[in-house]
């Protein structure tokens, strides 16, 4: 009753339901090793597994009923009784009893802290940034030997990047399976920044490639349209920087635009793999100086750092904001409102804008397998062999297709050439019904290992429903018109292509599980940079240098140089391994 005890302490009575029979460990093991986690006693689960000739056979050799408790940081649907869940149970014998953070914001810190304090854990856990604390508490088992014996599909899925899964820092164990789509391709993107299609049309679809050109186009459109058709004052640029979204709209774009850096969180990595806390580079200083000038000239919304995120989305939804610097997932809600209101030309086109013409926007660069966040098996699991076999089934072609496509004959069909396809009715349902995933189980449980969009099997069949053709089929009239004007097949074709970049020998830095002391330092640096950057932007051009220098000095006084050195050493260890 380990998770029930935790949740009862938190008085979350809605989740306190009776446990089904299954893998509910006593938590007696205290070692981070599969050998100390009960694997030697699971003779029933082991039967017939050692000589399995294929991944599917190894995963399906024991389908007796078993229930695993799983804690997932993301999403909010604990219903396993749906077509996909039932099909997985039929194939594996496994039923999942799922719980989520008690925080309405999806913050699992409180939950994980209580687990560690009580030394009681679910059988499996996807904890995102809290994995370091679980690892240091000895809560996670090393899956490497189990995967070698029972996980052929796991090894197949991760392929050449399998070794990136190991923890590092002197520990070659594998404690998590990455949640991120393996071999994923970027098929749609917000780019480094965005501008309304209306502005592009009036510029004969000549899109800006540099920050200077971006500024010129914004000002040109503002001059022609000081107000909207609804009589609202047109805003050149706005942001959401009054809460954690500052990283998404203020911080991250600085790295993409100024440093032409891929998404490494708060870090920039040079050609020698030296790491720098990014809000101190000369290029970013130039970028924030540009924002300061935009603020002084009235192009940047004076409320960019004080408005709530709801206010931000409302402004975008009104169609009055010409340009933004955001991630597509963050502004997509506003896009949907604009489309519903018939203001499709006020939606946003992602652009490959950089500070200088000699830089290449890294948007489509493949950064390698994202590691650090993923599914783990805890020491409380009494049958880690069955748990690994269950994860291996999800990595098999059968499991991967089931999870992403659903049930054959119900959610998808197979044509005379053996190719999977969805009917228009099913596509419409998946796009319009907010409960589609909950009802079907398709893609409903974040945290498990999956193939990424664009990944294909040995026969060229896509593992997911998101393909080049499916993305193009959903283009609206503005997106189609832009592609026609540019003479390209897809919107991403105006970006530097993946083969123009060298393959990086490391994973995205933001996804790594960093040492706790380094995480603590980075938190302090972020707490300084957030108001510091806002002050640099809003403090006036005459005071910019002094404000910038003061921010950097405070960062240095709070561990900046030490953090750079520690992160550089951390990355060197990853590259060496």
DOBAKOL-319470 format. One record per residue (C-alpha): x, y, z; residue number from 1. Coordinates in steps of 0.2 Angstrom, whole numbers, m for minus. Layout:
! residues N
> xx_yy_zz_k
> X_Y_Z_NUM
...
This chain:
! residues 577
> xx_yy_zz_k
> 0_0_0_1
> 15_11_m2_2
> 8_25_m14_3
> m9_24_m4_4
> 0_28_12_5
> 9_43_4_6
> m7_50_m3_7
> m17_47_13_8
> m3_58_22_9
> m7_71_9_10
> m25_69_12_11
> m29_67_m6_12
> m44_56_m3_13
> m50_56_m21_14
> m35_46_m26_15
> m36_34_m11_16
> m44_19_m20_17
> m41_1_m16_18
> m25_m7_m24_19
> m27_m21_m36_20
> m16_m36_m33_21
> 1_m35_m40_22
> 18_m28_m37_23
> 18_m18_m21_24
> 35_m19_m13_25
> 40_m18_5_26
> 54_m6_1_27
> 67_m17_11_28
> 80_m16_m2_29
> 92_m1_1_30
> 104_m3_m14_31
> 104_5_m31_32
> 106_m12_m40_33
> 94_m24_m48_34
> 103_m39_m39_35
> 97_m31_m22_36
> 79_m28_m28_37
> 72_m45_m28_38
> 76_m51_m46_39
> 83_m68_m39_40
> 66_m73_m32_41
> 56_m70_m47_42
> 57_m88_m54_43
> 40_m87_m62_44
> 43_m72_m72_45
> 60_m79_m77_46
> 53_m95_m84_47
> 56_m96_m103_48
> 64_m79_m104_49
> 83_m83_m105_50
> 81_m92_m123_51
> 69_m80_m131_52
> 73_m78_m149_53
> 64_m61_m151_54
> 59_m46_m142_55
> 41_m49_m143_56
> 43_m67_m137_57
> 53_m61_m122_58
> 40_m48_m117_59
> 25_m60_m119_60
> 32_m76_m110_61
> 22_m72_m94_62
> 5_m64_m96_63
> m2_m68_m79_64
> m11_m53_m71_65
> 0_m41_m62_66
> m3_m23_m56_67
> 11_m10_m56_68
> 9_7_m47_69
> 16_21_m58_70
> 18_39_m53_71
> 18_51_m68_72
> 23_69_m66_73
> 14_75_m82_74
> m4_73_m88_75
> m19_70_m77_76
> m28_54_m82_77
> m26_39_m71_78
> m39_29_m81_79
> m31_13_m88_80
> m48_5_m93_81
> m48_11_m111_82
> m45_2_m127_83
> m26_4_m128_84
> m24_1_m110_85
> m34_m15_m111_86
> m25_m21_m126_87
> m8_m18_m117_88
> m15_m28_m103_89
> m21_m42_m114_90
> m3_m43_m122_91
> 7_m42_m106_92
> m4_m46_m91_93
> 0_m29_m84_94
> m12_m17_m77_95
> m6_1_m72_96
> m12_10_m56_97
> m8_28_m60_98
> m6_43_m49_99
> 0_61_m52_100
> 6_75_m42_101
> m5_82_m29_102
> 0_100_m34_103
> m12_107_m47_104
> 3_114_m56_105
> 10_97_m59_106
> 25_100_m47_107
> 31_83_m41_108
> 44_90_m28_109
> 32_88_m13_110
> 27_70_m18_111
> 45_65_m21_112
> 51_72_m5_113
> 37_63_4_114
> 42_47_m4_115
> 60_49_1_116
> 56_54_18_117
> 45_38_21_118
> 57_27_10_119
> 41_21_1_120
> 39_22_m18_121
> 28_16_m32_122
> 34_2_m43_123
> 39_14_m58_124
> 41_33_m58_125
> 42_47_m71_126
> 48_61_m60_127
> 57_73_m72_128
> 69_84_m63_129
> 67_75_m46_130
> 76_60_m53_131
> 92_66_m45_132
> 85_66_m27_133
> 78_48_m30_134
> 95_42_m37_135
> 104_50_m22_136
> 91_42_m10_137
> 95_25_m17_138
> 77_23_m23_139
> 80_18_m41_140
> 87_2_m47_141
> 100_m1_m61_142
> 91_m8_m76_143
> 106_m12_m86_144
> 108_m31_m83_145
> 89_m33_m84_146
> 89_m24_m101_147
> 103_m35_m107_148
> 93_m51_m102_149
> 75_m46_m105_150
> 75_m30_m116_151
> 79_m33_m134_152
> 66_m20_m140_153
> 73_m7_m128_154
> 90_m9_m135_155
> 83_m9_m153_156
> 73_7_m149_157
> 88_17_m142_158
> 100_9_m155_159
> 117_18_m156_160
> 112_30_m142_161
> 108_17_m130_162
> 124_21_m120_163
> 118_39_m117_164
> 106_32_m105_165
> 119_28_m92_166
> 120_39_m77_167
> 138_44_m78_168
> 149_53_m65_169
> 157_36_m62_170
> 141_26_m63_171
> 138_16_m79_172
> 121_10_m73_173
> 105_14_m82_174
> 91_20_m70_175
> 79_28_m82_176
> 73_25_m100_177
> 71_42_m109_178
> 54_48_m111_179
> 58_58_m127_180
> 54_52_m144_181
> 68_42_m151_182
> 75_47_m168_183
> 62_62_m168_184
> 62_74_m182_185
> 56_92_m181_186
> 42_93_m194_187
> 33_109_m187_188
> 41_123_m177_189
> 39_141_m170_190
> 57_144_m175_191
> 68_156_m165_192
> 54_169_m166_193
> 37_172_m174_194
> 28_185_m184_195
> 10_186_m191_196
> 6_180_m208_197
> m3_197_m211_198
> 14_205_m210_199
> 23_193_m221_200
> 9_195_m235_201
> 11_214_m235_202
> 30_211_m237_203
> 27_200_m252_204
> 32_185_m241_205
> 50_191_m239_206
> 54_184_m222_207
> 67_191_m211_208
> 83_181_m207_209
> 92_193_m196_210
> 86_203_m180_211
> 88_219_m190_212
> 77_213_m204_213
> 64_207_m191_214
> 64_224_m183_215
> 61_233_m199_216
> 46_221_m204_217
> 38_224_m187_218
> 40_243_m188_219
> 34_243_m206_220
> 18_234_m202_221
> 15_244_m186_222
> 16_260_m197_223
> 3_254_m209_224
> m8_247_m195_225
> m7_257_m179_226
> m24_249_m174_227
> m33_233_m178_228
> m49_232_m187_229
> m57_230_m170_230
> m50_247_m165_231
> m37_240_m153_232
> m20_247_m153_233
> m7_236_m162_234
> 7_230_m152_235
> 24_226_m160_236
> 31_213_m148_237
> 25_206_m131_238
> 31_193_m119_239
> 25_183_m104_240
> 39_186_m91_241
> 30_188_m75_242
> 32_170_m69_243
> 42_155_m75_244
> 37_159_m93_245
> 51_171_m93_246
> 63_157_m98_247
> 51_153_m113_248
> 48_170_m120_249
> 63_180_m113_250
> 77_168_m109_251
> 77_154_m122_252
> 75_165_m137_253
> 90_175_m132_254
> 100_159_m134_255
> 92_154_m151_256
> 93_171_m159_257
> 109_179_m151_258
> 120_164_m149_259
> 112_153_m163_260
> 113_140_m150_261
> 102_124_m149_262
> 91_121_m134_263
> 103_118_m120_264
> 93_126_m106_265
> 103_139_m97_266
> 119_135_m106_267
> 129_139_m121_268
> 142_127_m127_269
> 157_132_m137_270
> 167_122_m151_271
> 178_115_m137_272
> 163_110_m127_273
> 166_123_m113_274
> 149_128_m105_275
> 144_145_m100_276
> 128_151_m91_277
> 121_159_m107_278
> 115_176_m100_279
> 132_183_m100_280
> 138_181_m117_281
> 143_196_m128_282
> 130_191_m141_283
> 116_190_m128_284
> 122_207_m121_285
> 119_214_m139_286
> 102_205_m140_287
> 96_212_m124_288
> 102_229_m128_289
> 91_228_m144_290
> 76_223_m133_291
> 80_239_m122_292
> 79_250_m138_293
> 63_241_m143_294
> 56_245_m126_295
> 62_263_m126_296
> 54_265_m144_297
> 37_258_m139_298
> 39_243_m150_299
> 41_231_m135_300
> 25_230_m124_301
> 28_240_m108_302
> 18_227_m99_303
> 29_212_m105_304
> 36_209_m88_305
> 21_212_m77_306
> 6_205_m86_307
> 0_188_m81_308
> 1_173_m93_309
> m18_174_m96_310
> m16_192_m101_311
> m2_188_m113_312
> m13_174_m121_313
> m28_186_m122_314
> m17_199_m131_315
> m11_186_m144_316
> m29_179_m146_317
> m35_197_m150_318
> m24_198_m166_319
> m16_214_m160_320
> 2_208_m157_321
> 13_208_m173_322
> 27_198_m166_323
> 32_186_m152_324
> 47_176_m146_325
> 40_160_m139_326
> 38_141_m141_327
> 24_135_m152_328
> 17_124_m138_329
> 16_140_m127_330
> 6_151_m139_331
> m4_137_m148_332
> m20_141_m137_333
> m20_159_m144_334
> m18_152_m162_335
> m34_141_m160_336
> m44_156_m154_337
> m38_166_m169_338
> m43_152_m181_339
> m60_150_m173_340
> m63_169_m175_341
> m58_169_m193_342
> m42_178_m190_343
> m31_165_m198_344
> m19_179_m205_345
> m16_185_m187_346
> m8_168_m183_347
> 11_166_m182_348
> 24_160_m194_349
> 40_153_m186_350
> 55_161_m193_351
> 74_156_m193_352
> 80_173_m187_353
> 97_176_m179_354
> 107_190_m173_355
> 119_191_m188_356
> 118_185_m206_357
> 133_173_m204_358
> 124_163_m190_359
> 112_148_m194_360
> 96_145_m184_361
> 99_129_m175_362
> 80_124_m175_363
> 81_108_m185_364
> 97_102_m178_365
> 96_85_m171_366
> 103_86_m153_367
> 103_68_m150_368
> 93_57_m137_369
> 86_68_m123_370
> 91_59_m107_371
> 89_63_m89_372
> 70_63_m89_373
> 62_46_m91_374
> 54_30_m83_375
> 62_22_m69_376
> 59_6_m58_377
> 61_9_m40_378
> 68_m3_m26_379
> 50_m5_m20_380
> 45_m15_m35_381
> 44_m34_m30_382
> 45_m40_m49_383
> 57_m29_m59_384
> 59_m42_m72_385
> 41_m41_m76_386
> 42_m22_m76_387
> 57_m22_m88_388
> 47_m34_m99_389
> 32_m23_m99_390
> 43_m8_m104_391
> 51_m19_m117_392
> 34_m23_m124_393
> 30_m4_m126_394
> 47_m3_m136_395
> 42_m17_m148_396
> 34_m12_m164_397
> 18_m20_m158_398
> 18_m9_m142_399
> 24_7_m151_400
> 11_6_m164_401
> m3_2_m152_402
> 2_17_m141_403
> 3_29_m155_404
> m10_23_m167_405
> m22_14_m157_406
> m33_m1_m162_407
> m32_m8_m180_408
> m49_m7_m188_409
> m55_5_m175_410
> m42_20_m174_411
> m33_16_m190_412
> m34_5_m206_413
> m21_m4_m216_414
> m22_m2_m235_415
> m18_m15_m249_416
> 1_m10_m248_417
> 1_m13_m229_418
> 2_5_m225_419
> m7_12_m209_420
> m19_26_m212_421
> m32_35_m202_422
> m49_40_m209_423
> m54_58_m210_424
> m67_55_m197_425
> m53_48_m185_426
> m42_63_m189_427
> m55_75_m185_428
> m60_67_m169_429
> m42_67_m163_430
> m40_86_m167_431
> m57_91_m160_432
> m61_80_m145_433
> m51_86_m130_434
> m54_69_m122_435
> m49_59_m137_436
> m33_52_m129_437
> m42_48_m113_438
> m56_39_m122_439
> m44_29_m133_440
> m28_28_m123_441
> m18_34_m138_442
> m3_44_m132_443
> m11_46_m115_444
> 2_42_m103_445
> 18_53_m103_446
> 34_46_m97_447
> 36_30_m106_448
> 49_26_m119_449
> 42_30_m137_450
> 48_33_m155_451
> 48_51_m161_452
> 38_59_m175_453
> 46_55_m191_454
> 54_39_m185_455
> 51_24_m196_456
> 52_5_m195_457
> 63_m6_m206_458
> 49_m6_m219_459
> 48_13_m220_460
> 32_13_m210_461
> 30_28_m198_462
> 29_24_m179_463
> 18_39_m176_464
> 3_48_m184_465
> 13_64_m186_466
> 22_63_m203_467
> 27_76_m217_468
> 11_72_m226_469
> 0_73_m210_470
> 8_90_m206_471
> 5_97_m223_472
> m13_90_m223_473
> m17_101_m208_474
> m9_117_m215_475
> m22_132_m216_476
> m24_144_m230_477
> m10_156_m224_478
> 3_142_m222_479
> m1_135_m239_480
> 0_152_m247_481
> 17_155_m238_482
> 24_138_m245_483
> 18_142_m262_484
> 26_160_m262_485
> 43_153_m255_486
> 42_138_m268_487
> 44_125_m254_488
> 35_109_m249_489
> 34_113_m230_490
> 37_128_m219_491
> 52_120_m211_492
> 61_120_m228_493
> 66_139_m226_494
> 76_134_m210_495
> 94_127_m211_496
> 92_108_m213_497
> 98_95_m201_498
> 112_89_m213_499
> 120_106_m212_500
> 125_103_m194_501
> 137_91_m187_502
> 130_78_m175_503
> 133_83_m157_504
> 142_71_m146_505
> 130_75_m131_506
> 112_76_m127_507
> 103_92_m124_508
> 110_99_m107_509
> 93_104_m100_510
> 88_86_m99_511
> 103_79_m90_512
> 101_75_m72_513
> 114_87_m64_514
> 122_85_m47_515
> 111_93_m34_516
> 124_106_m29_517
> 125_112_m47_518
> 106_113_m48_519
> 106_123_m33_520
> 118_136_m40_521
> 109_137_m56_522
> 93_140_m47_523
> 102_155_m38_524
> 109_161_m55_525
> 91_161_m63_526
> 84_170_m48_527
> 97_184_m51_528
> 96_184_m70_529
> 77_185_m71_530
> 75_202_m63_531
> 92_207_m69_532
> 87_205_m87_533
> 71_214_m85_534
> 80_228_m77_535
> 92_229_m92_536
> 78_230_m104_537
> 67_242_m95_538
> 80_253_m87_539
> 84_264_m102_540
> 97_264_m115_541
> 108_276_m106_542
> 109_264_m91_543
> 110_248_m100_544
> 129_245_m98_545
> 128_249_m80_546
> 113_237_m77_547
> 121_223_m87_548
> 138_225_m78_549
> 129_225_m61_550
> 119_209_m65_551
> 135_200_m71_552
> 144_205_m55_553
> 130_198_m45_554
> 130_182_m55_555
> 149_181_m52_556
> 147_184_m33_557
> 135_169_m33_558
> 145_155_m41_559
> 144_159_m60_560
> 162_154_m64_561
> 161_139_m53_562
> 145_134_m61_563
> 153_136_m78_564
> 168_125_m73_565
> 157_112_m65_566
> 145_111_m80_567
> 160_110_m92_568
> 167_95_m82_569
> 150_87_m81_570
> 149_88_m100_571
> 166_81_m103_572
> 162_66_m93_573
> 147_63_m104_574
> 157_65_m120_575
> 171_54_m114_576
> 158_40_m110_577
